[in-house]
Amino acid sequence: MTTRFSLSELAEMLHVPVGVVRRAVDDLDKEGQLTAESFVYGDRNWRVAPSDTKRIAQWIDAKKAAGDITLTAEKRRIKRKQINPVTDEP
C-alpha cells in the first residue's frame, strides 16, 4: 500500500501554510499535473502521493519567485495568566 500525505502533513514538510499547499494541489489538479495516486476524498480533503510532493514544492517555489504568493509566519496565540498576590492583613 502506498503512503499518502494529507495537506497538513505536506505543509509541515514544506514549511508553508496549509492554504498554500491546498492552492498548489487544486491548481495542479486543474492542470492535470497530479498523478492518479493523489486523490480528493470527502469535500476538500486530499491524499497526496509521494511522487507529487516534488511537483507541489516546485509549484510553490515558482509562485514565490513570481510574487504570486507571500509566505508569512502565522501569529502565535499567547495566553497570559496573571496571578494577583494575596496579602495577609489581620
C-alpha positions as CSV (number, residue, x, y, z in Angstrom):
1,M,0.0,0.0,0.0
2,T,1.3,3.4,-1.0
3,T,1.9,6.0,1.7
4,R,-0.1,9.2,1.1
5,F,0.1,12.5,2.8
6,S,-2.6,14.9,4.0
7,L,-2.4,18.6,3.2
8,S,-1.3,19.4,6.8
9,E,1.5,16.8,6.6
10,L,2.7,18.3,3.4
11,A,2.5,21.8,4.8
12,E,4.6,20.7,7.8
13,M,7.2,19.0,5.5
14,L,7.4,22.0,3.1
15,H,7.3,24.6,5.9
16,V,4.4,26.6,4.4
17,P,0.8,27.3,5.5
18,V,-1.8,24.7,4.7
19,G,-3.7,27.2,2.5
20,V,-0.7,27.5,0.1
21,V,-0.5,23.7,-0.2
22,R,-4.2,23.5,-0.8
23,R,-3.9,26.1,-3.6
24,A,-1.0,24.3,-5.1
25,V,-2.8,21.0,-5.1
26,D,-6.0,22.5,-6.5
27,D,-4.2,24.3,-9.3
28,L,-2.1,21.3,-10.3
29,D,-5.2,19.1,-10.3
30,K,-7.0,21.6,-12.6
31,E,-4.0,21.5,-14.9
32,G,-3.9,17.7,-14.8
33,Q,-0.4,17.5,-13.5
34,L,-1.0,15.3,-10.5
35,T,-0.7,11.5,-10.7
36,A,-3.7,9.2,-10.4
37,E,-2.3,8.2,-7.0
38,S,-3.3,11.5,-5.5
39,F,-7.0,11.9,-4.9
40,V,-9.6,14.0,-3.2
41,Y,-12.0,12.5,-0.8
42,G,-14.8,14.0,1.1
43,D,-15.4,17.6,0.2
44,R,-11.9,19.1,0.1
45,N,-9.6,16.6,1.7
46,W,-6.7,15.4,-0.3
47,R,-4.4,12.3,0.0
48,V,-1.2,13.2,-1.9
49,A,1.2,10.6,-3.3
50,P,4.9,11.0,-2.5
51,S,5.6,11.2,-6.2
52,D,3.6,14.5,-6.3
53,T,5.4,16.2,-3.4
54,K,8.3,17.4,-5.6
55,R,5.9,18.8,-8.1
56,I,4.0,20.7,-5.4
57,A,7.2,22.1,-3.9
58,Q,8.2,23.3,-7.4
59,W,4.9,25.0,-7.9
60,I,5.2,26.8,-4.5
61,D,8.8,27.9,-5.4
62,A,7.7,29.2,-8.8
63,K,4.8,31.2,-7.3
64,K,7.1,32.6,-4.6
65,A,9.6,33.7,-7.2
66,A,6.9,35.3,-9.3
67,G,5.5,37.1,-6.3
68,D,2.1,35.5,-6.6
69,I,2.2,34.2,-3.0
70,T,3.8,35.5,0.1
71,L,4.6,33.3,3.0
72,T,4.2,34.9,6.3
73,A,4.6,33.2,9.6
74,E,1.4,32.5,11.5
75,K,0.9,34.6,14.6
76,R,1.3,32.5,17.7
77,R,-1.5,32.8,20.1
78,I,-0.2,33.5,23.6
79,K,-2.2,33.3,26.7
80,R,-1.1,35.1,29.7
81,K,-2.3,34.3,33.2
82,Q,-1.8,36.9,35.8
83,I,-1.9,35.9,39.4
84,N,-2.6,38.6,42.0
85,P,-0.7,38.1,45.3
86,V,-2.8,37.5,48.3
87,T,-2.0,39.9,51.2
88,D,-2.5,38.7,54.7
89,E,-3.7,41.7,56.7
90,P,-5.1,41.0,60.2
